[in-house]
């Protein structure tokens, strides 16, 4: 115990002192990848949480942002229903025991950057009946769930990915409660649940559901038996619950979406830790059926992770390179394709919610970015779209899920301040050349 305390004091000191990390523009299809570093403890730095007070997040000129719901219980992902109602999944999951003193230390430090509120284990419904941007109804839609995260609607069936099972409700437009009790579609891997979130989206034709299932470790320290059915995307028959691995080697696919034109599945993935502040970039990628994306044997394609024993050269040789790097440790947790209603500059591409790092001296993430698409592929550098979640050494919010309302709004879940933000274009949307960040509010 004395050694543990000493280690904790040392690590807390390192977290406070930080040490600046070299900036790396790790964006796009060919990010710079430094040599991996051996780290007894990664640099740990979580800025002190603080109330928003009179502040708000910062959005580009020509856009406004409003808090449409507060005092939630750990909002994660949202879903826009056909009548414009918003469902919010609220919860906190995971039950993996700590393996080493380092795990205990890291957990304590990371906890300092999260909300102390107990997870709601529920869905909350928000309703703006008159369309004026004020959501006058905030009510519990479904409760007694188990860390719900992913949401999808196919016709009259509402699917919810709890941390242990995929369930469905019968949905009737306009009701503020489901018309039936939940029915289990299929169990989902839930032993340990080191990465507990279960991302969810539906295929364009509504036949299949896709569920993102994260690994049970950073880099197989619990053994490969613990990783059975992990670090992959499942394809599930929406009616029967029959499922199969759709793509593997994805360490933690935290959000899924379908390209509105091509029908292609896309994901944001959180990569591995503890080999340096600029390794490994989290990424946005198309998810190919049968594709293998490297974890645990390699990263960013065929870069071997020598910590994994035994190595598997054949698996490394088959590893696909992701489409687009977002930057190391940004912790992307939300992704949504845009629509023309969001304005010309942000009409074609994806919004990505970046929860933010815990293991860099200079924090990364803590914002929502926009990645432009051309001909169905990501191009260029990410554009800051919602920022201001950190300032003056304090953290006011942490974005998670992002959802585009077809009526012209981006919905952002903030699980630190327990707020849902709504970003809308004002009448004069800024042109691509003129758009600049608005001053802090």
N, C-alpha and C positions, 0 to 999 in steps of 0.2 A: 504493500500500500504506500509505503514511504517513497519507493521508486516511482510509483504512479503519480504521486503528488508532485514530486520533483520534475517529472516529465511534463506534467500539466503546466507547472509554473514556467518552465522553459519555453513550452509551446505558446503559452499566453504572451510571454515576452516577445517572442518572434512575431506573433500576430500583431502586437501593438506597434513594434518597430517597423515591421514590414520589410522594407528593402525593395527598391524599385525594380520592376520587371521591364526588360527591354520591350518596347512596343513592336509588334509584328503585324503587318497588314495581311493577315491570314484570311483573305477573302477570295472567292471565286474558285475556278477549276484547278488552279496550280498554286496553292499557297506555299510560302516558304516553310520548310520543316527543319528546325534546328536538330542537333544531336540530342538524344535523350539524356537526361540527368538522373543520377541516383540521388534520391532524397530520403533521409531518415524521417524527416517530417516535411511535408510541403508547406510553403509559406501559407499561413491562414490569416485572412483578413475579412471580417464582416463589419461594415460600417454600422454604427449605433442606430437602431430603429428610433424614429421620431414621428410625432403626429404631423399631418399635413398642415394643420392650422389654417392660415389664410393662403397657403400656397396651392398650386395645382401643377400637374405635369405640363410640360411644354410641347406644343405641336407646331407644325409649320405655319407660316403666314397664310391666311386664307382658310384656316380651320379653327374650330373651337372645341373645347373639351369640357365635359360636365360629369360630375358624379351623379349617377342615376340610382344607385343603391349603396348604402353603407351599413355598418354593423352586421355584416354577414359572418359566417362561421367557416372560414378558409375556402373562399371561392376558387375553383380550379379551371373548369371549362364551361363554356356556354353554348347554347343552341337557340337559333332563331326559329320559332314556329311559324307556320304559314300565315297566321293572323297577326304576326308581329310581336307576339309575346316572346319573352326571353326566359329560358330555363337555365338555372345556375346550379352546377354540381358542386357541393361543399363537403369536404372531408379531409381527414389526415390518416394515412395508412402506414403499413410497414410494421414488421415485428421481428426483424432479424437480430439475433443476439450479437453483441460485440465480441470480436475474436481476440483482439489484442489491446493493450493499453493505448496504442495509437488510435484505435477506433473510438475508445471512450473519450479521448481528448478531442478528436475531430468532431464527434457528435455534440459535445458541450459547446464548442466554439460555433459550429454551424447553427445550433439552436438559438444562439444570441441574435441571429439575423432572421428569425421567423416569428410569427405571431404567437402570443401565449394563449390565444383563444382556442377552446376545444373544437375539433372538427365537427361539423354539423351532421354528417351522415344523412344528408337529405338533398332534395332538389327544391330550390326556391323559384317561384314564378314571379316575373316582373311584367306588368301590363301598362301600356300607354294607350288608353281607350280612345282618346280624341286625337292622337297623333301629333301632340304639341311638343314632344321631347321630354315630357315629365312623366315618369312611370309612377302613377298614383297608387297602383296595387303592388304590394309585396307580400306574398303569402307562401306558406309551405305547400308545395305540390305533392311531394312524396317524402316519407320519412322512414326511419329505421333501416336505412341502407348501410352498406359496408364500404366506406371510403369510395363513394362514386366518383368517377373521373370522366371517361369518355361518354359521349351522347350522340345518338343518331336517330333520325325519323325516316321510316319507310312506310308511306301510305298512312294507315291508321295505327301503326305499331311503333311505339317509342322504345328504343333500346338504350340500356344503361350498363356500362361496364363498371361493376364494382371491383374491388381489389381481388375478390375470390370467385366471381361468377358474372357471366353476361345474363341479364334479365330483360324482360320486355313487359311493357304496359300497353293496354289498349288506350289509344289517344282519340279524344273527340274535341274538335276545335271549339274553343271558347270556355271549356271547363277549366276550373282552377284546381281540380283534383283528378287523378286518373279514374276511369270508369270501372277499373278492375284491379285486383291485387297483382303484384308482379309474378311472372312465370319465369322459371329458370330456363334459359336456352342451352347453356352449357357451363360446366365448371371451367375456371381459369386457374393457371398455376398460382398457388398462394402460399406454399410452404416457404418459410423464412421471409420472403417478400422484401429483400434488400432494396430492390427497385419495385415499388408496389403499384405505381400508376399503370392503368390499362387504357391506352389511347384507343379511339374508336372512330371509324367512318364507314359509310356504306358505298358500295359500287354504284356507278351511275344508273344501272338498270334495276337496282334494289335487290338483286338476287343474293349478293354476298355482303358480309360484314368483314371488316379487317380490324384486328386487335393487335396493338403493339404491346409486347411483353418484354420488360427489361431483364437484364442479367441479375443473378443473386450475389454479385461481387463486383469489385473493381476489375480484377484481372485473375479470376479463378482461384482466389485464395481459400475458398470453401471446397475446392475440388470440383471436378467436372460432373459428378453425380448431381450436385446441387443445381446444375445448369440445364438439366433435361427440360425440354420445351421452353427454354428461356432464350433471351437475346435474339428475338425473332418477331416476325409478323405472322399471325395466324389468319387464314381465310376460313370463314365460318358460313355455312349455308344458313341464311336468315330464317328459314322455316323449320329445318330439321335439327339444327345445331351441329351437324357433322362438320368436322374441321380438319385442317391439315396445315403444316408449315407452308407459308407462301414465300417467305424470304428469310434468310438466317444471317448470323454474324453481325447483327445490329445491336450494339451493346445496350442501348436504352432508347428505343423509339418512342418518344414522349408525345408526339402529336402526328396525326395522319389527316390527309385531305385528298380530294380527287380533282384533277385538272378539269375545269368546266367545259373544255372543248374536246380534248383528246381522251378523257376518261382515265388517264394514267394515274396510278396511286403515287403519292408523294409523302415524304416523312421528314421530320426533323429528328436528329439523333444526338444524344449526349455521349461523347466519347470518354476514354479512360483517363485516369488521373495518375499523379505521382511520378511523372517523368519530366517535369518541368513546367514553367508557367506558359510556355508557348507550344506545348504538346498535350493533348492532340486536339486539332480543331473539331469542334462540334460542327454538324453539317446538315444541309438540306439536300435531299436526293430523291430522284425517282426510284421507286421500288420495283425491281424486275422479278417476275415470277421465277422461282428457282434460284434466284441470285444469292450469292454469299458475299458479305461485306467485310469480312476480315476478323471480327472479334471471335476469340481472344488472340489469335495467332499473329495478326498483323493489323496495322492501322493505315488509313488513307491509301487503300489499295494493298500494295505488297511490301510495305515497310514492316519488317519483322519485329515483334515485341519479344525480346530475348528473356523476359521474365517468365514466359509461359513454357513449362516443361511437361512432357516432351514436346518439341517443336513438330510441326506438321507441314512440311514443304509442299505437299500436294494441295492442301487447303489454301496455303498462301498463294500458290500459283493460280488458283481459281478466283481469288478475291477481286471483287469489282471496286473500282475507285468511285467514291461519291461524286455527285455533280457539282456541289457548291459548298465551299468552306465558309462558315459564319464567324470563326475566331475561336481560340481555345478557351474553354471553361465558361463560355457565355451562358450555358445552361438553357438552351432553347426549349421551351415547353408549350409553345403555341404556334400554329400555322394555319393560314386561311388565304385562299385565292381572292383577289379583289374583283370589283365590278366597276363598270363605267360610272356608276353613281358616286364613286369616291373621287371623281375629278380626273382630268386628263393625265396629270403627272403620275397618278397612282392607280390608273385604271387596269393595267396589265402587269400582273406579278403577284407576289405573296407578301403578306404581313407575317412577321415572326416575332413572337413574344419571347424575350430573353430574360429569364429569371435572375441571372447574375451569378458571378463567381464567388467562391469562398476560399479559393486556394491560389490567389495571385496577390502580390503586394500592391499592384495597381489593379483595382477591380475592373472586370470586363462584363459586358452585358448590362443589365439593369435598364432596359429600354425596349421599345418596339421598333423594329426596322422594317423597311420595305425593300424587297429584292425584285428588280425589274425582270420581266420575261419577254423574250422575242422568239417567235416561232416555236413556242412551247418549251423553251429552255431559259434558265437563269443567266443573266448577263450583267456585267458592270459591278460596281461596288454597292453595298447595301446603303440605303438612305435612311438616316434617322427620322423616325416619324413621331414617336412619343418618347420624350426624354424627361429629365428633371426628377427622376426617382431617387437620385442621390445628389447631395450638395453639402459642402462644408463638413465633410466627415460623417454625415448622417444619412440614413436610408429612410425615405418616406413611403416607399412602396416597392413591390416586386411583381412585374407582370408575368402572367401565366398564359391562359388561353386567350386567343383572339378570334373573333368571328365577324364577318361582314354582313351587315343588314342590307338587303337589296334596296331598301328605301334611301340609302345613302348614309351609312354610319359604320364605324368600326367599334365593336364592343370589346373592351379589355378587362379581364379579371385580374385583380390585384390582391394577392393572398397575404400580404403583410399588413396593409391598412384595411383589409376586408371590405374592399370597395369594387363596384363595377363602374368603369369609366366609359363614356360614349363620346367618340370623336366624329364630328360632322364637318363637311365643307360649308362655308358661308356662301353668300350669293356670288361674290367675286372670287372664284377659286384662283389661287396663285398660278401663274404660268410656270413652266419648267425653269425658265431663266430667272424669274423674279422671286421665286419662293425662297424665303429665308426663315430661319427659326425665329419664333416669337420670343420676346423677352420673358424672363421668369415672372410668374404671377404669384 
